[in-house]
Amino acid sequence: MSKVQVDLDTSVYPMPVTLVGANVGGRPNFLAIAWVSRVNYKPPMIAVALSSGHYTTRGIHETNTFSVNTPSKDMVAVTDYCGLVSGKKVDKSGLFEVFYGSLQTAPMIAQCPLCLECKVVQAVETYGDTLFIGEIMGAYADDTCLTDGKPDIQKIKPFTLSMPDGNYWLLGPHLAKAWDVGKGYRK
């Protein structure tokens, strides 16, 4: 199998599409972000990378909190819209039913099946972007999206982004049980 060099803008797959929320000037704002990853187990931490010029970035710096909301496939149009328009010009606070957890400063979206509220533990400035590392202080899921009390990916129906072609994709069928399928592997 031969390899060919591809565009450096290619990303690791899949890139989960999320709506990152922050209060900016006291008003909720949300931005579509696919540059997000879990980065620590205990305490639970997640990282999001946002352009330093984004309006939401300003809000995260103001409150040192943010939310990561996982939209379902039914929310693809409003999610895309949140990535197309800036909160500097368009008030996005009325697009969703907003709720707050224990931090009281990280706006979350009631329509999203899974929501995480985070406290910033570190902000790393890169070349025009800010990587926010946040400790997950609260996790909220629709009860209809749970199986045995845990979020169920098939019920959440999240979608992903592929780059550099800029398309949204649904996830496929179950493949194997993690930390199990390799137990019998022998070379």
N, CA, C and O of each residue as an XYZ file, in Angstrom:
748
protein
N       0.852     -1.160      0.000
C       0.000      0.000      0.000
C       0.903      1.230      0.000
O       1.714      1.421      0.906
N       0.750      2.054     -1.025
C       1.600      3.248     -1.100
C       0.872      4.450     -0.508
O      -0.356      4.535     -0.529
N       1.660      5.363      0.014
C       1.129      6.592      0.607
C       1.430      7.752     -0.317
O       2.483      7.787     -0.954
N       0.507      8.708     -0.394
C       0.732      9.952     -1.126
C       0.580     11.094     -0.149
O      -0.221     11.019      0.783
N       1.331     12.132     -0.351
C       1.257     13.285      0.531
C      -0.047     14.038      0.269
O      -0.424     14.258     -0.882
N      -0.738     14.435      1.356
C      -2.000     15.163      1.238
C      -1.874     16.517      1.932
O      -0.865     16.812      2.572
N      -2.905     17.324      1.794
C      -2.945     18.667      2.355
C      -2.706     18.651      3.866
O      -3.254     17.805      4.573
N      -1.898     19.574      4.356
C      -1.625     19.663      5.793
C      -2.864     20.045      6.599
O      -2.880     19.887      7.820
N      -3.903     20.548      5.928
C      -5.141     20.923      6.603
C      -5.987     19.707      6.972
O      -7.047     19.855      7.580
N      -5.534     18.512      6.613
C      -6.231     17.281      6.969
C      -6.206     17.110      8.487
O      -5.204     17.416      9.135
N      -7.285     16.632      9.037
C      -7.406     16.498     10.485
C      -7.505     15.043     10.902
O      -7.701     14.156     10.071
N      -7.369     14.814     12.183
C      -7.607     13.492     12.748
C      -9.120     13.263     12.710
O      -9.899     14.160     13.032
N      -9.523     12.064     12.317
C     -10.959     11.775     12.236
C     -11.395     10.870     13.372
O     -10.594     10.057     13.833
N     -12.614     10.974     13.837
C     -13.584     12.009     13.490
C     -13.382     13.264     14.334
O     -12.791     13.215     15.412
N     -13.879     14.376     13.830
C     -13.854     15.645     14.561
C     -15.280     15.914     15.035
O     -16.129     16.288     14.225
N     -15.566     15.733     16.330
C     -16.941     15.923     16.800
C     -17.360     17.389     16.728
O     -16.631     18.273     17.178
N     -18.518     17.636     16.169
C     -19.037     19.000     16.089
C     -19.709     19.332     17.420
O     -20.540     18.570     17.915
N     -19.343     20.471     17.989
C     -19.911     20.917     19.255
C     -20.307     22.377     19.146
O     -19.932     23.071     18.202
N     -21.064     22.824     20.118
C     -21.378     24.241     20.286
C     -20.750     24.666     21.604
O     -21.173     24.231     22.675
N     -19.738     25.518     21.514
C     -19.064     26.018     22.712
C     -19.786     27.285     23.144
O     -20.034     28.184     22.340
N     -20.119     27.339     24.432
C     -20.862     28.478     24.956
C     -20.062     29.256     25.982
O     -19.261     28.701     26.734
N     -20.303     30.558     25.990
C     -19.707     31.436     26.998
C     -20.584     32.668     27.128
O     -21.240     33.077     26.170
N     -20.594     33.253     28.307
C     -21.264     34.532     28.482
C     -20.298     35.624     28.052
O     -19.156     35.675     28.510
N     -20.765     36.492     27.172
C     -19.957     37.613     26.696
C     -20.713     38.883     27.052
O     -21.816     39.120     26.560
N     -20.115     39.695     27.907
C     -20.815     40.896     28.353
C     -22.127     40.567     29.041
O     -23.085     41.336     28.957
N     -22.177     39.421     29.726
C     -23.374     39.019     30.454
C     -24.436     38.327     29.621
O     -25.509     38.012     30.136
N     -24.163     38.078     28.328
C     -25.155     37.456     27.447
C     -24.598     36.153     26.867
O     -23.438     36.117     26.454
N     -25.404     35.076     26.827
C     -24.937     33.809     26.276
C     -24.596     33.927     24.790
O     -25.300     34.587     24.026
N     -23.517     33.282     24.404
C     -23.128     33.210     23.000
C     -22.613     31.803     22.728
O     -22.030     31.164     23.605
N     -22.834     31.327     21.506
C     -22.431     29.973     21.138
C     -21.723     29.975     19.796
O     -22.074     30.737     18.896
N     -20.731     29.120     19.673
C     -19.916     29.014     18.476
C     -19.742     27.542     18.118
O     -19.461     26.717     18.987
N     -19.909     27.216     16.841
C     -19.688     25.841     16.388
C     -18.187     25.571     16.325
O     -17.442     26.301     15.671
N     -17.754     24.519     17.007
C     -16.339     24.169     17.078
C     -16.190     22.644     16.933
O     -16.907     21.876     17.574
N     -15.246     22.225     16.079
C     -14.940     20.796     15.959
C     -13.535     20.500     16.479
O     -13.124     19.340     16.515
N     -12.804     21.517     16.874
C     -11.463     21.311     17.434
C     -11.615     21.159     18.944
O     -11.395     22.099     19.708
N     -11.997     19.949     19.350
C     -12.282     19.669     20.750
C     -11.812     18.252     21.068
O     -11.938     17.349     20.241
N     -11.270     18.061     22.272
C     -10.793     16.735     22.643
C     -10.742     16.580     24.150
O     -10.443     17.535     24.867
N     -11.029     15.391     24.630
C     -10.825     15.051     26.030
C      -9.318     14.941     26.232
O      -8.635     14.296     25.438
N      -8.791     15.566     27.289
C      -7.340     15.589     27.475
C      -6.865     15.052     28.821
O      -5.659     14.924     29.031
N      -7.773     14.737     29.731
C      -7.363     14.179     31.016
C      -8.510     13.364     31.591
O      -9.681     13.693     31.398
N      -8.156     12.287     32.305
C      -9.162     11.396     32.876
C      -9.623     11.872     34.253
O     -10.813     12.114     34.454
N      -8.695     12.008     35.203
C      -9.029     12.480     36.552
C      -8.038     13.546     36.957
O      -6.853     13.233     37.072
N      -8.433     14.767     37.178
C      -9.804     15.217     36.989
C     -10.156     15.253     35.507
O      -9.271     15.394     34.663
N     -11.443     15.127     35.184
C     -11.838     15.123     33.774
C     -11.613     16.497     33.149
O     -12.098     17.510     33.654
N     -10.869     16.515     32.039
C     -10.573     17.774     31.349
C     -10.816     17.628     29.860
O     -10.693     16.545     29.288
N     -11.164     18.753     29.249
C     -11.428     18.817     27.821
C     -10.740     20.062     27.285
O     -10.595     21.052     28.001
N     -10.318     20.017     26.036
C      -9.669     21.170     25.414
C     -10.444     21.583     24.175
O     -10.913     20.742     23.408
N     -10.570     22.890     23.992
C     -11.174     23.442     22.787
C     -10.224     24.498     22.232
O      -9.623     25.268     22.981
N     -10.101     24.521     20.917
C      -9.247     25.520     20.262
C     -10.134     26.501     19.519
O     -10.916     26.116     18.650
N     -10.003     27.782     19.874
C     -10.799     28.838     19.250
C      -9.870     29.924     18.730
O      -8.832     30.214     19.327
N     -10.254     30.511     17.625
C      -9.504     31.658     17.119
C      -9.549     32.759     18.168
O     -10.588     33.004     18.780
N      -8.432     33.409     18.367
C      -8.368     34.481     19.367
C      -9.319     35.618     19.056
O      -9.689     36.375     19.954
N      -9.726     35.755     17.792
C     -10.637     36.828     17.402
C     -12.112     36.510     17.578
O     -12.955     37.389     17.401
N     -12.442     35.267     17.925
C     -13.858     34.916     18.091
C     -14.459     35.636     19.296
O     -13.797     35.849     20.312
N     -15.698     35.995     19.156
C     -16.444     36.656     20.221
C     -16.541     35.753     21.452
O     -16.420     36.229     22.581
N     -16.756     34.461     21.241
C     -16.846     33.507     22.342
C     -15.545     33.452     23.133
O     -15.564     33.287     24.353
N     -14.411     33.591     22.438
C     -13.103     33.590     23.103
C     -13.050     34.702     24.149
O     -12.555     34.508     25.259
N     -13.568     35.866     23.775
C     -13.603     36.993     24.717
C     -14.403     36.638     25.962
O     -14.000     36.969     27.077
N     -15.537     35.966     25.776
C     -16.370     35.577     26.912
C     -15.695     34.571     27.821
O     -15.839     34.643     29.042
N     -14.961     33.636     27.244
C     -14.254     32.654     28.069
C     -13.199     33.363     28.911
O     -13.016     33.041     30.085
N     -12.511     34.321     28.316
C     -11.520     35.087     29.081
C     -12.190     35.904     30.192
O     -11.609     36.079     31.262
N     -13.408     36.406     29.947
C     -14.132     37.210     30.947
C     -14.515     36.392     32.174
O     -14.379     36.864     33.303
N     -14.994     35.165     31.956
C     -15.567     34.379     33.064
C     -14.705     33.198     33.502
O     -14.924     32.627     34.570
N     -13.729     32.836     32.680
C     -12.917     31.642     32.920
C     -13.765     30.373     32.981
O     -13.417     29.413     33.668
N     -14.870     30.385     32.259
C     -15.724     29.203     32.147
C     -16.229     29.092     30.714
O     -16.244     30.072     29.969
N     -16.640     27.887     30.341
C     -17.261     27.665     29.034
C     -18.041     26.363     29.083
O     -17.887     25.566     30.008
N     -18.868     26.161     28.092
C     -19.596     24.895     27.980
C     -19.269     24.256     26.643
O     -18.925     24.933     25.675
N     -19.385     22.939     26.613
C     -19.246     22.175     25.380
C     -20.538     21.389     25.241
O     -20.822     20.493     26.036
N     -21.323     21.734     24.220
C     -22.637     21.157     24.010
C     -22.604     20.301     22.748
O     -22.153     20.762     21.700
N     -23.075     19.064     22.840
C     -23.085     18.152     21.697
C     -24.463     18.185     21.052
O     -25.434     17.691     21.626
N     -24.550     18.773     19.846
C     -25.839     18.795     19.160
C     -26.135     17.458     18.491
O     -25.220     16.708     18.150
N     -27.412     17.166     18.307
C     -27.812     15.971     17.567
C     -27.893     16.323     16.084
O     -27.829     17.492     15.703
N     -28.033     15.300     15.266
C     -28.105     15.507     13.817
C     -29.255     16.440     13.429
O     -29.181     17.125     12.410
N     -30.306     16.467     14.232
C     -31.452     17.342     13.945
C     -31.109     18.819     14.111
O     -31.879     19.683     13.691
N     -29.971     19.115     14.715
C     -29.566     20.499     14.971
C     -28.482     20.972     14.001
O     -27.844     21.994     14.254
N     -28.260     20.256     12.904
C     -27.151     20.583     12.013
C     -27.261     21.994     11.432
O     -26.247     22.685     11.340
N     -28.447     22.442     11.040
C     -28.586     23.770     10.423
C     -28.300     24.888     11.423
O     -27.556     25.817     11.108
N     -28.879     24.813     12.621
C     -28.650     25.870     13.618
C     -27.200     25.835     14.112
O     -26.627     26.874     14.437
N     -26.613     24.641     14.166
C     -25.214     24.533     14.563
C     -24.319     25.199     13.523
O     -23.423     25.966     13.872
N     -24.558     24.911     12.262
C     -23.780     25.520     11.186
C     -23.949     27.040     11.216
O     -22.982     27.780     11.038
N     -25.173     27.499     11.440
C     -25.453     28.930     11.528
C     -24.593     29.581     12.623
O     -24.063     30.675     12.433
N     -24.462     28.905     13.755
C     -23.659     29.452     14.860
C     -22.184     29.576     14.486
O     -21.454     30.361     15.093
N     -21.747     28.815     13.502
C     -20.381     28.932     13.022
C     -20.230     29.942     11.898
O     -19.120     30.377     11.591
N     -21.344     30.315     11.287
C     -21.301     31.252     10.163
C     -21.387     32.715     10.586
O     -20.823     33.588      9.927
N     -22.093     32.982     11.689
C     -22.303     34.375     12.102
C     -21.604     34.637     13.432
O     -21.525     33.759     14.292
N     -21.109     35.834     13.583
C     -20.410     36.216     14.806
C     -21.371     36.828     15.815
O     -22.284     37.572     15.458
N     -21.145     36.500     17.073
C     -21.913     37.112     18.150
C     -21.643     38.603     18.266
O     -22.392     39.313     18.937
N     -20.588     39.091     17.624
C     -20.311     40.532     17.593
C     -21.392     41.258     16.806
O     -21.702     42.416     17.084
N     -21.971     40.563     15.812
C     -22.951     41.188     14.917
C     -24.358     40.647     15.097
O     -25.330     41.354     14.832
N     -24.485     39.389     15.549
C     -25.786     38.735     15.673
C     -25.936     38.205     17.096
O     -25.050     37.523     17.611
N     -27.060     38.525     17.723
C     -27.353     38.025     19.069
C     -27.835     36.580     18.948
O     -28.959     36.336     18.510
N     -26.994     35.625     19.332
C     -27.344     34.204     19.234
C     -27.949     33.677     20.529
O     -28.257     32.489     20.630
N     -28.123     34.552     21.521
C     -28.625     34.097     22.824
C     -30.047     33.569     22.758
O     -30.436     32.771     23.611
N     -30.833     33.983     21.779
C     -32.216     33.540     21.669
C     -32.412     32.308     20.803
O     -33.545     31.861     20.626
N     -31.344     31.753     20.262
C     -31.475     30.582     19.393
C     -31.839     29.320     20.156
O     -32.427     28.393     19.599
N     -31.487     29.290     21.430
C     -31.657     28.082     22.232
C     -32.269     28.407     23.579
O     -32.256     29.551     24.034
N     -32.806     27.367     24.207
C     -33.182     27.472     25.611
C     -31.898     27.239     26.407
O     -31.280     26.179     26.309
N     -31.509     28.232     27.187
C     -30.238     28.196     27.904
C     -30.479     27.814     29.364
O     -31.460     28.232     29.977
N     -29.563     27.011     29.905
C     -29.597     26.706     31.329
C     -28.180     26.765     31.876
O     -27.210     26.742     31.118
N     -28.068     26.843     33.194
C     -26.769     26.924     33.857
C     -26.673     25.841     34.917
O     -27.672     25.455     35.525
N     -25.463     25.361     35.127
C     -25.184     24.392     36.177
C     -24.600     25.087     37.383
O     -24.880     26.260     37.632
N     -23.799     24.373     38.122
C     -23.257     24.875     39.383
C     -22.337     26.081     39.221
O     -22.242     26.900     40.135
N     -21.663     26.210     38.089
C     -20.758     27.348     37.893
C     -21.514     28.668     37.700
O     -20.989     29.739     38.004
N     -22.733     28.583     37.198
C     -23.609     29.740     36.969
C     -23.096     30.722     35.925
O     -23.692     31.785     35.749
N     -22.003     30.398     35.221
C     -21.461     31.325     34.222
C     -21.165     30.651     32.882
O     -20.686     31.312     31.961
N     -21.435     29.369     32.754
C     -21.184     28.649     31.502
C     -22.538     28.267     30.893
O     -23.129     27.267     31.299
N     -23.036     29.045     29.929
C     -24.362     28.762     29.372
C     -24.374     27.446     28.597
O     -23.484     27.174     27.791
N     -25.394     26.641     28.857
C     -25.545     25.362     28.168
C     -26.874     25.350     27.415
O     -27.782     26.122     27.723
N     -26.972     24.473     26.435
C     -28.109     24.425     25.517
C     -29.020     23.257     25.874
O     -28.613     22.098     25.800
N     -30.245     23.565     26.258
C     -31.198     22.528     26.656
C     -31.512     21.560     25.515
O     -31.766     20.381     25.765
N     -31.498     22.033     24.273
C     -31.818     21.175     23.128
C     -30.706     20.180     22.797
O     -30.960     19.205     22.089
N     -29.496     20.393     23.282
C     -28.391     19.468     23.022
C     -28.499     18.269     23.955
O     -28.726     18.440     25.153
N     -28.340     17.064     23.426
C     -28.474     15.873     24.257
C     -27.412     15.736     25.344
O     -27.649     15.083     26.360
N     -26.236     16.348     25.141
C     -25.148     16.241     26.104
C     -24.481     17.599     26.261
O     -24.128     18.243     25.273
N     -24.310     18.033     27.507
C     -23.717     19.340     27.797
C     -22.702     19.201     28.925
O     -22.943     18.517     29.920
N     -21.565     19.863     28.750
C     -20.513     19.858     29.759
C     -20.221     21.290     30.162
O     -20.061     22.154     29.300
N     -20.148     21.558     31.466
C     -19.735     22.893     31.918
C     -18.319     22.782     32.445
O     -17.978     21.855     33.179
N     -17.502     23.749     32.053
C     -16.069     23.654     32.320
C     -15.519     24.928     32.930
O     -15.977     26.035     32.644
N     -14.519     24.735     33.780
C     -13.771     25.833     34.385
C     -12.386     25.818     33.745
O     -11.728     24.778     33.713
N     -11.940     26.969     33.236
C     -10.634     27.046     32.590
C      -9.531     26.780     33.604
O      -9.485     27.403     34.665
N      -8.645     25.848     33.268
C      -7.470     25.600     34.109
C      -6.207     26.110     33.427
O      -5.194     26.362     34.081
N      -6.277     26.261     32.093
C      -5.132     26.802     31.371
C      -5.599     27.302     30.010
O      -6.440     26.684     29.357
N      -5.037     28.434     29.597
C      -5.271     28.973     28.262
C      -3.913     29.117     27.591
O      -3.039     29.838     28.072
N      -3.752     28.420     26.478
C      -2.480     28.425     25.766
C      -2.662     29.198     24.461
O      -3.468     28.823     23.610
N      -1.905     30.273     24.319
C      -1.965     31.069     23.095
C      -1.065     30.417     22.056
O       0.102     30.132     22.322
N      -1.616     30.183     20.873
C      -0.817     29.655     19.771
C      -0.785     30.727     18.683
O      -0.955     31.908     18.985
N      -0.579     30.356     17.472
C      -0.472     31.315     16.370
C      -1.852     31.802     15.929
O      -2.371     31.361     14.904
N      -2.441     32.708     16.702
C      -3.755     33.249     16.374
C      -4.917     32.512     17.003
O      -6.068     32.917     16.836
N      -4.640     31.443     17.720
C      -5.688     30.671     18.378
C      -5.412     30.604     19.871
O      -4.297     30.857     20.328
N      -6.458     30.255     20.622
C      -6.302     29.991     22.044
C      -6.819     28.587     22.309
O      -7.948     28.245     21.955
N      -5.983     27.792     22.930
C      -6.379     26.454     23.351
C      -6.788     26.559     24.812
O      -5.956     26.789     25.689
N      -8.079     26.387     25.062
C      -8.585     26.427     26.427
C      -8.671     25.005     26.961
O      -9.319     24.149     26.360
N      -8.027     24.760     28.074
C      -8.140     23.473     28.744
C      -9.034     23.701     29.947
O      -8.739     24.521     30.816
N     -10.129     22.965     29.982
C     -11.100     23.162     31.041
C     -11.371     21.893     31.818
O     -11.462     20.806     31.247
N     -11.501     22.038     33.125
C     -11.923     20.917     33.947
C     -13.438     20.813     33.856
O     -14.147     21.803     34.035
N     -13.922     19.625     33.583
C     -15.368     19.405     33.485
C     -15.931     19.408     34.903
O     -15.630     18.526     35.707
N     -16.746     20.408     35.194
C     -17.308     20.574     36.529
C     -18.728     20.023     36.638
O     -19.224     19.775     37.738
N     -19.374     19.835     35.493
C     -20.726     19.297     35.470
C     -21.008     18.693     34.107
O     -20.574     19.224     33.084
N     -21.731     17.587     34.091
C     -22.124     16.925     32.845
C     -23.620     16.645     32.918
O     -24.116     16.114     33.912
N     -24.332     17.008     31.853
C     -25.791     16.903     31.825
C     -26.212     16.229     30.526
O     -25.732     16.584     29.450
N     -27.113     15.253     30.630
C     -27.584     14.544     29.443
C     -29.093     14.370     29.523
O     -29.662     14.224     30.605
N     -29.735     14.388     28.347
C     -31.153     14.073     28.287
C     -31.354     12.636     28.754
O     -30.604     11.747     28.352
N     -32.344     12.401     29.587
C     -32.580     11.045     30.071
C     -32.937     10.091     28.936
O     -32.719      8.884     29.050
N     -33.483     10.621     27.842
C     -33.830      9.779     26.690
C     -32.590      9.350     25.900
O     -32.686      8.500     25.015
N     -31.449      9.920     26.206
C     -30.198      9.593     25.504
C     -29.270      8.727     26.347
O     -28.084      8.594     26.044
N     -29.815      8.145     27.397
C     -29.001      7.315     28.286
C     -29.348      5.842     28.126
O     -30.491      5.478     27.849
N     -28.332      5.004     28.309
C     -28.513      3.565     28.416
C     -27.743      3.141     29.653
O     -26.540      3.381     29.754
N     -28.421      2.524     30.577
C     -27.821      2.136     31.857
C     -27.176      3.328     32.558
O     -26.124      3.192     33.183
N     -27.805      4.488     32.453
C     -27.335      5.689     33.132
C     -26.161      6.399     32.474
O     -25.630      7.357     33.035
N     -25.744      5.944     31.287
C     -24.602      6.537     30.601
C     -25.035      7.071     29.238
O     -25.918      6.500     28.598
N     -24.405      8.181     28.787
C     -24.728      8.692     27.452
C     -24.525      7.615     26.387
O     -23.513      6.914     26.384
N     -25.488      7.497     25.493
C     -25.480      6.480     24.440
C     -25.321      7.188     23.095
O     -26.194      7.951     22.681
N     -24.218      6.933     22.428
C     -23.897      7.623     21.181
C     -24.965      7.424     20.110
O     -25.199      8.323     19.303
N     -25.616      6.260     20.088
C     -26.658      6.010     19.100
C     -27.913      6.827     19.382
O     -28.642      7.187     18.458
N     -28.164      7.118     20.643
C     -29.325      7.926     21.006
C     -29.030      9.418     20.878
O     -29.925     10.200     20.557
N     -27.792      9.816     21.126
C     -27.403     11.231     21.010
C     -27.415     11.659     19.547
O     -27.827     12.777     19.235
N     -26.972     10.794     18.656
C     -26.900     11.068     17.219
C     -26.033     12.292     16.904
O     -26.483     13.212     16.222
N     -24.778     12.303     17.405
C     -23.892     13.423     17.108
C     -23.434     13.362     15.653
O     -23.637     12.356     14.974
N     -22.823     14.430     15.185
C     -22.257     14.414     13.845
C     -20.843     14.956     13.892
O     -20.434     15.599     14.859
N     -20.107     14.683     12.830
C     -18.702     15.056     12.777
C     -18.446     15.976     11.584
O     -19.284     16.128     10.696
N     -17.264     16.579     11.597
C     -16.813     17.445     10.511
C     -15.605     16.798      9.866
O     -14.727     16.291     10.564
N     -15.548     16.808      8.553
C     -14.337     16.359      7.863
C     -13.669     17.576      7.229
O     -14.319     18.446      6.650
N     -12.356     17.599      7.362
C     -11.564     18.692      6.798
C     -10.458     18.085      5.957
O      -9.960     17.023      6.330
N     -10.048     18.664      4.881
C     -10.349     20.025      4.445
C     -11.557     20.150      3.536
O     -11.795     21.235      3.005
N     -12.339     19.085      3.327
C     -13.471     19.189      2.391
C     -14.687     19.888      2.981
O     -15.589     20.268      2.234
N     -14.742     20.073      4.317
C     -15.823     20.829      4.941
C     -17.189     20.192      4.821
O     -18.124     20.814      4.316
N     -17.317     18.950      5.283
C     -18.609     18.258      5.257
C     -18.941     17.715      6.637
O     -18.054     17.400      7.431
N     -20.249     17.610      6.908
C     -20.724     16.994      8.136
C     -21.085     15.543      7.828
O     -21.616     15.235      6.761
N     -20.787     14.651      8.787
C     -21.039     13.229      8.616
C     -21.659     12.651      9.884
O     -21.379     13.101     10.995
N     -22.503     11.650      9.692
C     -23.018     10.875     10.821
C     -22.048      9.749     11.130
O     -21.228      9.385     10.287
N     -22.132      9.199     12.323
C     -21.299      8.068     12.707
C     -21.927      6.770     12.213
O     -23.137      6.699     11.998
N     -21.103      5.752     12.036
C     -21.575      4.475     11.533
C     -21.939      3.495     12.620
O     -22.085      3.869     13.783
N     -22.087      2.230     12.239
C     -22.508      1.202     13.196
C     -21.401      0.827     14.176
O     -20.233      1.156     13.967
N     -21.781      0.141     15.239
C     -20.859     -0.342     16.262
C     -19.833     -1.269     15.623
O     -20.181     -2.079     14.764
N     -18.574     -1.156     16.034
C     -17.499     -1.966     15.470
C     -17.021     -3.052     16.434
O     -16.980     -4.229     16.077
N     -16.659     -2.655     17.656
C     -16.122     -3.626     18.615
C     -16.114     -3.004     20.004
O     -16.259     -1.789     20.137
N     -15.948     -3.811     21.027
C     -15.876     -3.362     22.413
C     -14.444     -2.932     22.721
O     -13.504     -3.710     22.555
N     -14.286     -1.673     23.178
C     -12.963     -1.139     23.523
C     -12.406     -1.840     24.753
O     -13.165     -2.293     25.609
N     -11.113     -1.928     24.842
C     -10.390     -2.580     25.931
C     -10.799     -4.048     26.070
O     -10.724     -4.635     27.150
N     -11.237     -4.625     24.937
C     -11.664     -6.006     24.948
C     -11.297     -6.723     23.650
O     -10.760     -7.830     23.691
N     -11.576     -6.113     22.511
C     -11.393     -6.762     21.222
C      -9.949     -7.195     20.984
O      -9.710     -8.172     20.274
N      -8.995     -6.493     21.558
C      -7.586     -6.827     21.356
C      -7.022     -7.867     22.296
O      -5.871     -8.278     22.146
N      -7.825     -8.306     23.278
C      -7.324     -9.262     24.263
C      -6.827    -10.563     23.660
O      -5.869    -11.145     24.168
N      -7.435    -11.021     22.618
C      -7.044    -12.279     22.010
C      -6.102    -12.121     20.835
O      -5.762    -13.106     20.179
N      -5.666    -10.882     20.553
C      -4.799    -10.647     19.392
C      -3.418    -11.242     19.591
O      -2.802    -11.064     20.641
N      -2.941    -11.942     18.591
C      -1.579    -12.483     18.581
C      -1.026    -12.269     17.188
O      -1.715    -12.530     16.202
N       0.200    -11.801     17.091
C       0.833    -11.575     15.792
C       1.297    -12.885     15.209
O       1.857    -12.910     14.114
